Amino acid sequence: MDLMSQLADGFAVALTWQNLALALMGCFLGTIMGALPGLGPSNGVAILIPLAFTLGLGATPSLILLTSVYYGAMYGGRISSILLNIPGDEPAMMTCLDGYPMAQQGRAGEALALSGVASFVGAFFATWGLVLLAPQLVKVALLFGPAEYFALFALAFATLGGISSTNQAKSAFAAALGLGLAMIGVDTQTGVPRFTFGEVHLYDGIDFLVAIVGLFALSEVFVFLEHRGTERDISRQPRMQIGRIVPSWSLIRSCIPTMGRTTILGFIAGVLPGAGASLGSFISYSMEKRIVDRDNTFGTGDPRGVAAPEAGNNAAAGGALVPMLALGVPGSGTTAVLLAVLLALNITPGPLLFTQNPDVVWGLIAALFIGNVMLLAMNIPMVGLFTRVLLVPPRILMPIVAMISFVGIYGISGSSFDLMVMVGFGVMGWVLRKLDVPLVPIILGTLLGNEMEVNFRRAVNIADGDYSVLISSPLTILLWSIAIIGFVLPILVGGVLRRRMRMAHDAEGAIED
């Protein structure tokens, strides 16, 4: 009952006109961001961070806006997958396999509506999983000391590359680069400037919001400038007929067992560090195909092949919020960006968040329930509007992204130096993307580097300089073991998983050709 009363208090926070309007705006913008190929939830949230701060929003309204963008982008990724056979983001890759064949059969509207319902089911029940699991995880986290937190942060770095990662060396390099950036500034313990090179602006360290907007938003602009005129212009492709946009009850009923099974699988994948929505989508589709595809209809336009990955990846998105809120360790790339927002608002995620800022966390969770209902109500009748977004040429979209980035960052800090740092991060992000180096570990290193260093020093000082304290308790040994497994497992199976995902997508594309 205490849980329900806290959730009721959260709804009291979320059900204000301002928060409802922000949730609606976030859902709408997030769906648009997700529908545009190449943007996805991480970039969508990063682009709108300056807007949240420029509007002068408090902690709860800012998080409601940005998590609504997160959920909306997860919904929106399916639109270009179904209509154009181009995934809006990586988790939507599996939706292409049956969504695009349904569209070619004149059932695009049904596929879009069914995927919207599946997304709602996955996200709705994952939010209930967040309500039930996060407080229990908090009780465990209260047992953590400095050594356990250091091991936990190491686990986050070891696993955030994802189980489908093909190059753990690049992920480790990115994490080390992020940790190096976190060392810039005045040492909090000794007061000695580190790597500031006499520049006063660097004494406070690198502003991680500047780093995020540069690495994600501006690098996207630079990628567009590099490839303009050579990329496939989706706005000039022939438009697919939408057809009927309301699926029949018999169609939805036949997919209910699929949605139930894949929601559970997706949520588990989301909670696991480094697994994320891509794995949730892949295992949901693969397992469902093994269970129900007796007539080999998956890949030819089977509605269950649309419902499975959509329920799975949206459930994984909700599951990734569990470790972020309860432990302060992001479960995916987008939750790493949301973690930066919390830290910028002087709110420390982790076990104390539920006791020190209950209005923030429960208001956010209540807003997720409301946002899911908004997204379902929005994505079925307005699906025609969202498909028209695909007609917006990138040459119009990218200047808007650049404008929001510059105006937003300057509005936050009022410093032209931060604008130059942001451009520097944008160039760095563009170069790293060309080299296939993941950007999320850099952000994670910048965010958690100082906390990791503080806990390392604290643990060693308590033990009088004995470094074995870092592996002295059963909990630290467990965390280090998971970290090692999480780092080694992608080396062994990551290439196989990613190859199977691409082979499935390429095989479906070959059949259509």
N, C-alpha and C positions, 0 to 999 in steps of 0.2 A: 504493500500500500504506500510505503514511503516513496517508492519509485514512481508510482502513478501520481502522487501529489507533486513530486518534483517536475514531472512531465507536464502536469496541469499548470504549474507556475511558469514553465517554459512557454506554453501556449498563451498565457497572459502577456508575456513579453513579446511574442511573435505577432499576436493579433492586434497590432496597432496599425494605423493607416500608413505610417511611414514604412514600417517593416514589410507590410503586405505589398506596398508599391515597389519596394526594392526587390522583393522576391519575384514579383511579376516581371520587372525589368530585367533582372538577372536571368530568369528562365528564358525570356524572349531573346536576349542578346546571346546567351549561351547556346541556344539551339542554332542560331545563325552562325556563330563561331564554329560549332561542331559540323555544320553542313558544308562549310567551305573546306575543300581538301587541303591538307597541309597545316591548318591551324591547330585544331584539336583543343582539349581542355587545358593543358598546361599553358599554351600560348594565349588562349582566351582569357584565363584568369590573370596571367602576367600583364596583358595589355590593359586590363581594366583596373589593376591595382592603383595606378595614379589617379584614376577617376574617383575611386572610393576616398582617397585621402584629400583630393582637391575639394570634394563636396563637404569635407569636414565631418565625416560620419564617425560615430563612436564605434566601440569594439563590436558590439552585437550587430548593429546595422551593416557594418563593413563585411563581417563574416557572412551574414545572411545574403548580401548581394553576391559575394564571390563564390560561396558554395552553391548558390542557385545557378550561377554561370557554369560551375563545375558539373552539376547534375544536368543542366540544359545541354551542355556540349556532348555529354555522353548520349543523350537522346538524339541530338542532331547528327551525329556521325553516321547514322544509318541512311540518311537521305541521299547523299551522293553515291553510297554503296549500292543502293537499290536502283536508282535512276540511271547512273552513269557507269556502274561497275568500277568506281574509283573510291576506295575507302576514305572517309573523312579523317580518320586516324587509324592507328594500327589495330586497336580492338575491334573496329568495324570491318576488318578484312574478311572475317568469317561470314559476315552478313551478306557479302557479295555472292557467296556460293549458291544460295537459293533465292536471295532477294532479287538479283538481276534477272534470272530466268523467269521469275514470276512477273516482273515488269514487262519482259518481252512477250509474255502470254497475254498482255492486256490487263494484268492484275496488280499494277503498280500501287494503286490506291489501297487495295487490300493488304499488300505487303507492308506499306508504310504505316497503315493503321494497326495492323497486327504487331508490328515491331514496336509501335508506341505503347500498346497494351503490355507487351512482354517487358519493355523497359520499365514501365510503371510497377509491374509485379516484382521484378528484381530489386528495384530501388526501394520500394515501399517496405518489403520484408527485410531487406538489408538494414534499413533504418531501425526497424524493431530489433534486429540483431545488435545494432549499435547501442540501443537503449539497455538491452539486457546484459551484454557482454562487457562493455566499457567499465561500468562500476565494479564488476568482479575483477577485472584486470588491474584496476586502481588499487584494490586491496593487496594484490601481489606486489605491485610497484612500491607500496609503502615500506616493504621489507628491504628495498634497495639502499645500499650505502654508496660511497664514492667509487669503490672498485667495481661494483655491479653496474653503475651507470657508465663507467668507462667501457666496460665490456659490451654494454647495450649499444653505445654509440659505435663501437667497432663492428658490431653485428649489422647495424644500419648501413655502414659504408660497404661491408662485405657483400650485402645482398641487394642493394638498391639497383645494381646493374640489371637485375631481373634474371629469372631462370632461363629465359630464352636468349640471353646475351651470348654473342659469339666471340667476344674479345674481352676477357676479363682484365687483360693488361691495360687496355684503354680506359676501362672503368676505374682501375686502381690509379692510373695516372691522373684522371679527372678528379678523383677524391683527394689525391695528394696536392693537386693544384688548388683545390678549394681550401684545404687546410692551410696551405701556404698563404693564401689571401687573407684567411682569418687571423694570421699572426701579425698583419700590418696594423700599426698603431702603438699606443703606449701600453706596456706590460702592466696589467692590473696589480701584480704582486710587487714588482720592483720599481715601477715608475719609469723604466727605461724605454725610450722610443725604439721601435723595431721596424726596419724596412720603410721608414718614412722619407729618407733621403732629404731631410731638412724641410719637407713640405708640411706646413702647419695644418693644412686641410686633411692630412692623413693621420693626424694624431688620434682622432676618434675611430680610426679604422675605416674599412670599406662599408658603405651603406648597402646592405644586402638587397634592398628594394631597387636601388640603382643597378646593381649587378643583375638582378632578375629581369628587369625591363630591358636592359641592354642585351643580355644573352638570348632571351626568348623573342621579344618583340622586334627590336632593331635588327637582329640577325636575320629575321624573316624578311625584312625589307631589303637587306643586302643580297640575300639569296634571290629575291625577285629581280633585283637590278642586274644580277649576273646572268640570269636565265631568260630575261625578257626577250620575246620574239622566237625563242627556241622551244618553250614548253607548249604542251597541248592546251589550247584555249577552250576550256569547257563551256564558256559562254556561247561559243559558236556551234556546239554540237546540236544535232537535231533533238528536239524536246520529246521526251517519252510521254505518251498519254497516261494520265493518272487513273482514269476510270473510277470505279466505285470506291469511295473512301471509308465506308463503314463496313467492317467485316461481319459476316453472319455469325449468329450465336453458336451455330453448330461448328463453325471453323474455330472460334475461340475455345469452345468446350473441348474440342479434340486436342488442343495445344496446352490445356491446363496441366496435365501431368508433366509435360515437357518443361513448362515454366517452373513448376515446383521443384523438380530435380535439379535443374540448372541454376536456380536461385541459390540453393544450398551449396552447390559446387563453387559458384562464383563468389559467394560470401567468404567461404573458407580460403579461396585463392587470394581474395583481397586482404584478409587479415594477416596472412603470411607475409613477412617482410620481403620485398623485392619481387613478389609474384605479380600482383597488379591485374588490371583489366584485360591485358592481352592474353595472359595465361588463362584467366577466367573464361574468356570467350572461346579460346581454343579447346580447353578440356570440356567445356559444356557442349560444344558442337560434336567433338569426337566421341564423348561418352554417350550422348543421345543417339548418335548415328549407330553405335554398336548395339544399343538397347532396342530401338524401335525400327530401324531401317531394314526391314526384312525383304522389301521389294526393290531395293536399290533406287529409291526415289530421291534420296538426298543428293543435291547437286543439280537437280532438274526442275526445281521450283516447288519443293515440298515446304508448306508453311511452317512445319515443325523445325526445319532448318533455318528459318528466319527467327522464330521465337527463342530457340536455344541460345545462340550467341548473344542476342540482345538482353535476355534476362540474366545471362551469366556475367556480361561485362558491366551492366548497371549494378548488379549485386556486389561485384568486386569493387566498384567505385565507393559504395557505402561501407564495405568492409575495410577499405584502406583508411577510413577515418578513425577506426577503433584504436590502432596503435598511435596515431597522431595525437588524438585527444587524451588518451589514457596514459601513454608513456612519453609523449613528446618526441616520438620517432616516426617519421612519415612512412606510410606503407606504399606510396607510389610517387611519381614525379609531381603530379598536381598537388598532392597533400604536402609535399616539400615546399611548394610555393605558398600554400595556405599557412604552413608553419611560419614562414617568413612574415606573413601579415600579422599573425598573433604576436610574434616577438617585436615587430615594429610598433604594435599597440601596447607594449609593456605588459603583455600577458604571457606567462610562462606555461605552455602546455605540459601536461603530465598529471601525476596523481593529485597534486594540490589544486589543480584547476577546478575539480568538482566541488571542492570545499571553499576555496577562496573566491571563485567567480562562477557560482552556480547559475546566475542569471544569463551569463554568456553561453555556457555550454548547453543548458537546457533550452534556452531560447533558440539557439542554433539548431538543435535536434528537432524542436517543434516546427521550425521554419522548413526543415527538410521534408517533413510530412506534408506541410502546406504546399511547398514547391512541387512535390510529386503530383499532387492533385492538379495544380495549375498546369504542369507540363502535359498531363494526360488530356486535360480539357483543351489545351492550346494546340497540341500536335495532331489531333484528328481533324477538327474543322478547318484549321489554318494551314494544313499541309501544303495546299497550293501556293500560299504566300511564301512558305519557307523554300519551296522548290525554285521560286523565281529568284531567290538570293543567289543561286548558282549562276545566274545570268550576269551578275555584277562582275565586270572585268577587273583583274588584279591591279591594273594601272590606276583605278579609282580607289580601290580598297587600301592599297599600301600607303599612299600619302596620308590617309586618315589614321592609320596605325602609327605612322611617324609623328603626326601632329599630337595625338593623344599622349604618346610617350614623352615628347619634349615638354609640352605644356604641363602635363601631370607631374613630372619630376621637378620641374622648376617651381611649380605651385607648392610642392611638399617642402623643399629645402630652400628655395630662393637663392640657390648657389649656381653660378655658371660653371664652377669647377665640377660639380656633380654631373652637369650636362656633358662635359668633356669625358669624364669617367664613364658615363653611360655609352657614349659613342665608342670609346675604347673597348668596352665589354661587347658592344655590338659587333665590332670588327673581329674580336677574339672568338665570339660565338660563331661567326660566319666561317672563320678559318677552321675551327674545331669541327664544325658540321661537315666541311669538305673532307676532313680527315676521319670522319665517322667516330669521333670521340663524343661520348654522351655528355650532355650539359647538366643533367640533374645532380650527379655526384659533386660537381663544382659548387652548385648552390647549397647542397647539404653540408659540404665542408665549410663553406663560408658561414652557414647558420650555426652549426654545432661545434665548430673548431674551438671556440673559446670555452664553451662548457666542458668539452672533452678534456682540454688542457687543465682547467680548474679542478675537475674531478680526479685527474691523474695526479696532480700535485697534492691534493688533499689526501688521497689514499696513501701515497708514499710517505707523506709527512706524519700521518697517524701511525704508520708502521715503522717510524724511525728509519726511513730510507731503505726498508726491505721491499724490493720489487716483487717478491713472491706473493705479496698481498693481493696482487692483481689476479691470481689464480688460486686463492686460498680457500674460498667457500664453495660449496656444491653449486650454488646459483651462478657464480662467475664461471665455473668449469662448464656448466650447461650452456651458458651464453656463448662462451668461446667455441665450444663444440659446434653449436648451431651456426656460428659465424664462419667457421672453417668449412663446414658442409655447404653452406650457402654460397661460399666463394668457389669451391671446387666443383659443385654440381653443374653449374652452367658450362664449365669447361668440358664436362663429360657428355651432357645431354642437351645443352643449349643449341648447338648447331643442328642436331637432329630435329628438335622441336620447331625451330625456325624454318628449316628446310621443308618439313612436312606442311607447315602453314602456307608457305609459298607454292609448294607443289600442288596443294589442293586448289589454291587460287588460280595458278597458271593452267591447271588441267581444266578447270571450269571455263576459263577464258578461251582455251583451245577448242572446247566443245562448241562454244557460242560462235567462234569464227568459222 
